[in-house]
Amino acid sequence: MPAEATETGEGADSSRGGLRKVARVVLLDPQDRILLLHGHEPDDPADDWWFTPGGGVEGDESREEAALRELAEETGITEVELGPVLWRRMCSFPFAGRRWDQDEWYYLARTTQTSTEAAGLTELERRSVAGARWWTCQELGRAHETVYPTRLAELLRRVLDEGPPAGPVTLDTEIV
């Protein structure tokens, strides 16, 4: 699973037993396409997956601040209307030689800015993020690639059809 865990700061080291607080962004454009990043294991580009932008909370920033900062660093997109938390998920996975344990919050966001530029990537992100792509919900539903969170097409379809949930939905814990 991974390039979801690409910060190298002290707070990102879950190998010391800490649970990493993460903010992710379900970014939709005016056509309701979702932006996903294409990640892979740093030393094995064939071990790849798609994931939502986002990353670890740094210092005393809020999850909302982390979501917007990470989105800007990973995509260059700053013209964003950040909405409510859609989903929460606990996950654990190996990436870049260690295990990551994360408490992820997924924020709904909207933008009209669809061009991306990953100018603020960390060294590890530069070695493990291969690009970005806007996906329709239908394309996601037909995808044979690995996508995180699991069931993203179904989750997104529900949001598009019914609107955001009244409160964050807790997704199944995912251990890879």
C-alpha positions as CSV (number, residue, x, y, z in Angstrom):
1,M,0.0,0.0,0.0
2,P,2.0,3.0,0.5
3,A,3.3,6.1,-0.8
4,E,0.7,7.3,1.6
5,A,3.4,7.3,4.1
6,T,6.1,9.4,2.6
7,E,7.1,12.0,5.1
8,T,10.5,11.6,6.7
9,G,10.0,13.8,9.7
10,E,10.1,12.7,13.3
11,G,6.3,12.4,13.7
12,A,6.2,10.1,10.7
13,D,8.2,7.3,12.3
14,S,5.7,4.7,13.3
15,S,8.4,2.1,13.8
16,R,8.7,3.5,17.3
17,G,5.2,2.3,18.0
18,G,3.3,5.5,17.5
19,L,0.1,5.8,15.5
20,R,0.6,8.3,12.7
21,K,-2.2,10.9,12.3
22,V,-3.0,11.4,8.6
23,A,-5.2,13.8,6.7
24,R,-6.2,12.7,3.1
25,V,-8.1,14.6,0.5
26,V,-10.9,13.3,-1.7
27,L,-10.5,16.0,-4.3
28,L,-13.2,16.4,-6.9
29,D,-13.2,18.6,-10.0
30,P,-16.3,20.3,-11.5
31,Q,-17.0,17.0,-13.5
32,D,-16.9,15.0,-10.2
33,R,-13.6,13.3,-11.1
34,I,-11.4,12.4,-8.2
35,L,-7.6,13.1,-8.2
36,L,-5.4,10.1,-7.3
37,L,-1.7,9.8,-7.1
38,H,0.2,6.8,-8.5
39,G,2.6,5.4,-6.0
40,H,5.0,2.5,-5.8
41,E,7.5,0.9,-3.5
42,P,10.7,3.0,-3.9
43,D,12.9,0.1,-5.0
44,D,10.2,-1.7,-7.0
45,P,8.1,0.4,-9.4
46,A,6.1,-2.8,-10.4
47,D,4.7,-2.9,-6.8
48,D,2.3,0.0,-7.4
49,W,-1.1,1.4,-6.4
50,W,-3.3,4.6,-6.6
51,F,-4.1,6.7,-3.5
52,T,-5.6,10.0,-2.4
53,P,-3.4,12.9,-1.8
54,G,-2.5,13.6,1.8
55,G,-0.1,12.7,4.6
56,G,1.0,13.1,8.2
57,V,0.1,15.9,10.5
58,E,3.2,17.9,11.4
59,G,3.8,19.6,14.7
60,D,0.7,21.3,16.1
61,E,-1.1,21.8,12.8
62,S,-4.7,20.6,12.6
63,R,-5.8,17.8,10.3
64,E,-7.4,20.4,8.0
65,E,-4.2,22.4,7.8
66,A,-2.3,19.1,7.1
67,A,-4.7,18.2,4.3
68,L,-4.3,21.5,2.6
69,R,-0.5,21.6,3.0
70,E,-0.1,18.0,1.7
71,L,-2.4,18.7,-1.2
72,A,-0.4,21.7,-2.2
73,E,3.0,19.9,-1.8
74,E,1.9,16.8,-3.7
75,T,-0.2,18.4,-6.5
76,G,0.4,22.1,-6.5
77,I,-3.3,22.6,-6.1
78,T,-4.1,25.5,-3.7
79,E,-7.5,26.7,-5.0
80,V,-9.6,24.3,-2.8
81,E,-12.8,24.3,-0.9
82,L,-12.3,21.9,1.9
83,G,-15.4,20.2,3.1
84,P,-16.3,17.7,5.8
85,V,-14.6,14.5,6.9
86,L,-16.2,11.7,4.9
87,W,-14.4,8.7,6.3
88,R,-12.0,7.5,9.0
89,R,-9.7,4.5,8.6
90,M,-7.1,2.7,10.6
91,C,-4.5,1.0,8.5
92,S,-1.1,-0.8,8.8
93,F,1.2,-1.6,5.9
94,P,4.8,-2.1,5.0
95,F,6.5,0.6,2.9
96,A,10.1,1.6,2.3
97,G,11.5,-1.0,4.7
98,R,9.2,-0.4,7.7
99,R,5.7,-0.8,9.0
100,W,3.4,2.2,9.0
101,D,0.4,2.4,11.4
102,Q,-2.0,5.2,10.5
103,D,-5.2,6.9,11.7
104,E,-6.5,8.5,8.4
105,W,-9.2,11.1,8.0
106,Y,-10.5,11.7,4.5
107,Y,-11.8,15.2,3.7
108,L,-14.1,16.0,0.8
109,A,-12.7,18.9,-1.2
110,R,-13.6,20.7,-4.5
111,T,-11.5,22.6,-6.9
112,T,-11.6,24.0,-10.4
113,Q,-7.8,23.8,-10.7
114,T,-7.1,20.6,-12.6
115,S,-3.5,20.9,-13.6
116,T,-1.0,19.4,-11.2
117,E,2.6,20.0,-10.3
118,A,4.3,17.9,-7.6
119,A,6.8,20.6,-6.6
120,G,6.9,20.0,-2.9
121,L,7.7,16.3,-2.7
122,T,10.1,14.9,-0.1
123,E,13.0,12.8,-1.2
124,L,11.1,9.6,-0.4
125,E,8.0,10.9,-2.3
126,R,10.2,11.7,-5.4
127,R,11.3,8.1,-5.4
128,S,7.8,6.6,-4.9
129,V,5.2,8.8,-6.6
130,A,5.0,8.4,-10.3
131,G,2.3,10.9,-11.2
132,A,-1.4,11.9,-10.8
133,R,-4.6,11.3,-12.7
134,W,-8.2,12.5,-12.6
135,W,-10.6,9.5,-12.5
136,T,-14.3,9.3,-13.1
137,C,-16.2,7.1,-10.6
138,Q,-17.0,4.8,-13.5
139,E,-13.3,4.4,-14.4
140,L,-12.5,3.7,-10.8
141,G,-15.2,1.0,-10.7
142,R,-13.6,-0.7,-13.8
143,A,-10.0,-0.3,-12.7
144,H,-7.8,-3.4,-12.3
145,E,-5.1,-1.4,-10.4
146,T,-4.8,-1.4,-6.7
147,V,-6.6,1.6,-5.2
148,Y,-6.6,2.8,-1.5
149,P,-8.7,3.0,0.4
150,T,-10.2,-0.3,-0.7
151,R,-13.7,0.1,-2.2
152,L,-13.0,3.8,-3.1
153,A,-15.2,3.6,-6.2
154,E,-18.2,2.4,-4.1
155,L,-17.5,5.0,-1.4
156,L,-17.2,7.8,-3.9
157,R,-20.4,6.7,-5.8
158,R,-22.3,6.9,-2.5
159,V,-21.0,10.5,-1.8
160,L,-21.8,11.6,-5.4
161,D,-25.3,10.1,-5.2
162,E,-26.3,10.9,-1.6
163,G,-24.0,13.8,-0.6
164,P,-21.5,13.7,2.3
165,P,-22.6,11.6,5.3
166,A,-24.0,13.4,8.4
167,G,-20.7,12.4,10.2
168,P,-17.5,10.6,9.3
169,V,-18.1,6.9,8.4
170,T,-15.6,4.5,9.9
171,L,-14.1,2.2,7.3
172,D,-12.9,-1.3,7.9
173,T,-9.4,-1.5,9.4
174,E,-7.0,-2.4,6.6
175,I,-3.8,-4.4,7.4
176,V,-1.6,-5.2,4.5
